[in-house]
């Protein structure tokens, strides 16, 4: 992932980096860039979560709780939630919360 190395070095998305992300990941890359720019990558004490349209998805390393990750990806492909976390980590655009995500889910009444 050359774009990730470049992103980590620069600490921000440039036009050229965005082009590389889109070239490599297509629509998933676009959704990831949008999620980061909209502040939808959230880090809790226990999990990193990406807020999608209908749910929140837990990302651990390069795995995710979304259906795309579970059913649609070929080996080596990444869902947009994982791509968003990679981008947010490299740019520092992570919305950090000093609390447990499991507590937030309990407060929201979701499973």
C-alpha positions in Angstrom: 0.0 0.0 0.0 2.2 2.8 -1.2 -0.6 5.4 -0.5 -0.5 4.4 3.2 3.2 5.0 3.4 2.9 8.4 1.7 -0.1 9.3 3.9 1.8 8.4 7.1 4.8 10.5 6.0 2.7 13.5 5.1 0.0 13.2 7.8 -2.7 14.5 5.5 -4.5 13.4 2.4 -3.3 15.2 -0.7 -4.9 15.0 -4.1 -2.3 12.5 -5.3 -2.9 10.3 -2.2 -6.6 10.4 -2.7 -6.2 9.4 -6.3 -4.1 6.4 -5.3 -6.7 5.4 -2.7 -9.5 5.6 -5.3 -7.4 3.8 -7.9 -6.7 0.9 -5.5 -10.1 0.8 -3.7 -12.6 2.5 -5.9 -16.0 3.2 -4.3 -14.8 1.7 -1.0 -11.9 4.2 -1.0 -14.3 7.1 -1.6 -16.6 6.1 1.3 -13.5 5.7 3.5 -12.2 9.2 2.7 -15.7 10.6 3.3 -16.0 8.9 6.6 -12.7 10.3 7.8 -13.5 13.8 6.6 -16.9 13.6 8.4 -15.3 12.5 11.7 -17.0 9.0 11.7 -13.9 7.1 12.9 -14.2 6.8 16.7 -11.7 5.3 19.0 -12.9 4.0 22.4 -10.9 2.3 25.1 -11.8 -1.1 23.8 -12.6 -0.7 20.1 -12.3 1.4 17.0 -15.6 2.0 15.4 -16.6 3.4 12.1 -20.1 4.9 11.9 -21.9 3.9 8.7 -25.4 4.8 7.4 -27.3 2.2 9.4 -25.0 0.9 12.0 -21.6 1.2 13.6 -18.9 -1.3 12.7 -16.0 -2.5 14.9 -12.6 -2.6 13.2 -9.8 -4.6 14.7 -6.6 -4.6 12.7 -7.7 -5.4 9.2 -10.9 -7.1 10.1 -14.4 -5.7 10.5 -17.9 -6.6 11.7 -19.6 -5.5 8.4 -21.3 -7.8 5.9 -19.0 -6.6 3.1 -16.0 -7.9 5.0 -17.7 -11.1 5.9 -19.2 -12.0 2.5 -17.9 -9.9 -0.4 -14.2 -9.4 -0.2 -11.6 -11.4 -1.9 -8.3 -12.2 -0.1 -6.3 -9.0 0.4 -9.3 -6.6 -0.2 -10.4 -4.3 2.5 -13.8 -3.0 3.4 -14.2 0.8 3.5 -14.4 0.8 7.3 -10.9 -0.7 7.6 -9.6 1.7 4.9 -11.2 4.6 6.9 -9.4 3.5 10.1 -6.0 3.2 8.2 -6.5 6.8 6.9 -7.7 8.2 10.2 -4.8 6.6 12.1 -2.2 8.0 9.6 -3.7 11.5 9.6 -4.6 11.7 13.3 -8.3 12.2 12.3 -9.7 9.8 14.9 -12.5 11.0 17.2 -11.2 9.7 20.6 -13.5 8.9 23.5 -12.2 8.1 26.9 -14.8 5.5 27.6 -15.7 1.9 26.8 -17.6 1.3 23.6 -19.4 -1.6 25.3 -20.8 1.0 27.8 -21.9 3.2 25.0 -23.8 0.4 23.3 -25.5 -0.5 26.6 -26.6 3.2 27.0 -27.9 3.2 23.5 -29.8 0.0 24.1 -28.3 -1.8 21.2 -26.7 -5.2 21.0 
